[in-house]
Amino acid sequence: MSETLTNIESAERRVTLKELIQKYMAGDSHEHTVFSNPSTRHEADYTFEQIFKYVLEEMKEGESGMEFIIFVEHPSDAGNPEKVDGNALLEHQNKIHEFSQIQRDKGIGYPHLISGVEADIICDDGKGDDEKYWGVNVPQEVLEQMDFVVASKHDLKKVFPEKNGNPNAEELTKMYMGLMANPHIDVIGHLNRNVPYETLTQMDWDKILLQARDTNTALEININAPMPEWLIIRTIEAGVPIFIGTDAHTLWEYHQNLPNEIKEKIEGPEENLHYPLGVRYNFWKKVSKILRTLESCNADPNQIISSSYERLNAWLSQKSQRAVGNKDART
């Protein structure tokens, strides 16, 4: 690759970041609330009601309005994952559904609220021996009822204790293959996070990407831990669904307006970047690089499941139908 993708410009003019956001990012995804606060670690500061109100007050419906917010909560301490029964997750989801219905009754049609879980990977083969828990710390019967399911690794010391949490490329490949066979897992979250770069390059991406495409499992480009450019391009070329996750934990990260000098550094003074909720300079640099990589390799927005609520909803419906017909995929 002789030319840096993030510097490629269109023949007539450089596409603005605002235009790219409208094309590829229709909502605030992978959001955490106070529900994700475990007893040993402070994960988030706000309730889903407060975040909804913030979005409603600060965002304007239309070109910069959010279509959806996806809440994917930690079921236990991500740094020290433990198996849970999942009842609290379902109760939390019911509250979100009830709240959403009240908003619709008031005539408030946006943003749509989606309730999910960021389940922790707990098995080195992505499956494990306990049929109740398939690779993650939430029961299958609970995952089946959740709106949205992300499976992520955080601290792998419990998963690979004999390796002190440092598996090799072959072991990571096997782990992800097992997870993607789970019909109730929608997205593999930040799969490159906490993986040494050399190990990442040695993973069997042909096998992983084929499995992701065949199972219709999305791979997350997490803005807090972005995929390297080459992996984004390979994922696009393989036709694998992509989920862009903001992975927000506090509204402090998402201040509604950026100072002009920061906007100028990123895109220029004509930009009005207060979406998704406006954030820190480093965040917007990552967003810009990710979206320009997608644009430079002619990514089809239909492949980016978080590019519109309609597309996301249709994809989740397909996943649900697939899960019904593939309950024996474990074997």
Helices and strands as residue ranges (DSSP letters): G 5-7, H 17-24, E 27-31, G 34-36, H 48-58, E 68-73, H 87-105, E 112-120, H 140-143, E 148-152, G 161-163, H 169-180, E 187-189, H 197-202, H 205-215, E 218-222, H 229-237, E 242-245, H 260-266, H 281-296, G 301-303, G 305-307, H 309-325
